[in-house]
Amino acid sequence: MSAQEEVLFQQTLMLTELDNQQHKKIKIFLDQDYEALHIAFSYNPQEVPKELALRVIEETLPQYDWEKNLQAMDFLPLQNLVTMSLAYEGEYLGCRHNKETQQEILISEKESSWGFIPQKVSSGQWEIQLNLHCVQSEVTVELMVKGVLSK
């Protein structure tokens, strides 16, 4: 008999430039233990539209003491960047800080995905933190957490 999964949490978030360099904490309370957690995380678009990116870069360049004659075009493409961290009962379990826009993350006592500490999936307070490193256009984030029941 194969393991069964049940959806524990699912959400679509709409981000804007106002969310830039913020953190969004999403608390999930599990009322039972699971064999593993599967977290599906994605965001898009990764690339900021060119016209908007040029405006943002042109507004930002004067803040730096550049002796070179830099042009906004030199900094294209500008990319949105959203990463994810995870904690259980206030204990940091790791993060996946990279530019992949679609990620599948496994958490279990025996093994966990790259960047995360193996952790028994026990009942209690779990927290996903979305790290909004760069949000310079409208961005859609999809998040789904599934609990894997024992075989």
C-alpha positions in Angstrom: 0.0 0.0 0.0 1.4 3.4 -1.0 1.5 6.5 1.2 -1.3 8.9 1.0 -1.0 12.7 0.9 -3.4 15.3 2.2 -3.4 19.0 1.4 -2.7 20.9 4.7 -2.4 24.4 3.2 -2.9 26.0 -0.1 -2.6 29.7 -0.9 -2.1 32.1 -3.8 -0.5 35.4 -2.9 -0.4 38.5 -5.1 2.7 40.7 -4.5 3.5 44.2 -5.6 6.4 46.6 -5.4 5.1 47.5 -1.9 6.2 44.0 -0.8 9.8 44.5 -1.9 12.4 43.5 0.7 9.8 42.3 3.2 9.1 38.9 4.8 5.8 37.2 4.9 5.3 34.6 7.6 2.7 31.9 7.1 1.9 29.8 10.2 0.5 26.3 9.8 -0.6 24.3 12.8 -0.5 20.5 12.3 -2.8 18.6 14.6 -1.1 15.2 13.9 2.3 13.7 13.0 3.1 12.9 9.3 5.8 10.8 7.7 6.9 13.8 5.6 5.9 17.2 4.3 5.9 18.1 0.6 6.0 21.8 0.0 5.4 23.1 -3.6 6.4 26.7 -4.0 6.5 28.8 -7.2 6.4 32.4 -8.3 6.2 34.3 -11.5 7.2 36.3 -13.4 10.9 36.1 -12.6 11.9 38.8 -15.0 10.6 42.3 -14.4 9.1 43.8 -17.6 11.8 45.8 -19.4 10.1 49.3 -19.3 9.4 48.9 -15.6 12.9 47.5 -14.9 14.5 50.5 -16.6 12.5 53.0 -14.5 13.5 51.2 -11.3 17.2 51.0 -12.2 17.2 54.7 -13.3 15.7 55.8 -10.0 18.2 53.7 -8.1 21.5 54.5 -9.9 21.9 58.0 -8.4 22.0 56.5 -4.9 25.4 55.0 -5.6 28.7 56.9 -5.9 29.6 55.7 -9.4 32.6 57.2 -11.1 31.8 55.2 -14.2 29.2 56.3 -16.7 26.8 53.4 -16.1 23.6 53.1 -18.1 20.4 51.4 -16.8 20.5 49.0 -19.8 23.8 47.6 -18.3 21.7 46.1 -15.5 19.1 44.3 -17.5 17.4 41.9 -17.0 16.1 42.8 -13.5 14.7 39.8 -11.8 12.2 39.3 -9.0 13.5 37.0 -6.3 11.4 35.2 -3.7 12.9 32.5 -1.5 11.5 30.3 1.3 12.6 29.4 4.8 11.0 27.0 7.2 10.8 26.6 11.0 9.2 24.2 13.4 8.2 25.4 16.9 10.4 28.4 16.5 13.5 26.4 15.4 15.0 27.3 12.1 15.1 24.3 9.7 16.7 25.9 6.7 16.1 27.7 3.5 16.3 27.4 -0.2 17.9 30.6 -1.3 18.3 30.3 -5.1 16.6 31.7 -8.2 14.5 28.7 -9.1 11.0 29.8 -9.6 9.5 26.4 -9.0 10.6 24.3 -6.1 9.5 21.0 -4.6 10.7 20.6 -1.0 10.6 17.5 1.1 10.9 17.5 4.9 11.2 14.2 6.8 13.1 12.7 9.7 15.2 10.5 7.4 16.0 13.1 4.7 15.1 16.6 3.6 15.7 18.6 0.5 18.9 20.6 -0.1 19.1 23.5 2.3 16.9 22.0 5.0 17.7 20.0 8.1 16.0 16.5 8.4 13.1 16.9 10.8 10.4 14.6 12.2 7.1 16.0 10.9 5.3 16.3 14.3 2.1 18.1 15.3 2.6 21.7 16.3 3.4 25.1 14.9 5.2 25.2 11.5 6.1 28.5 9.8 7.0 29.2 6.2 8.7 32.5 5.6 8.7 34.0 2.2 11.7 36.2 1.8 10.8 38.9 -0.7 14.4 39.9 -1.7 13.3 41.7 -4.9 9.7 42.4 -6.0 9.7 45.1 -8.6 6.5 44.0 -10.5 3.3 42.2 -9.8 4.3 38.7 -8.7 2.1 35.7 -8.1 3.2 33.1 -5.5 1.7 29.7 -5.3 2.2 27.6 -2.1 0.9 24.2 -1.3 1.8 22.0 1.7 0.9 18.3 1.8 1.3 15.9 4.7 2.4 12.4 3.8 0.6 9.8 6.0 2.5 6.6 7.0 2.1 3.6 4.8 
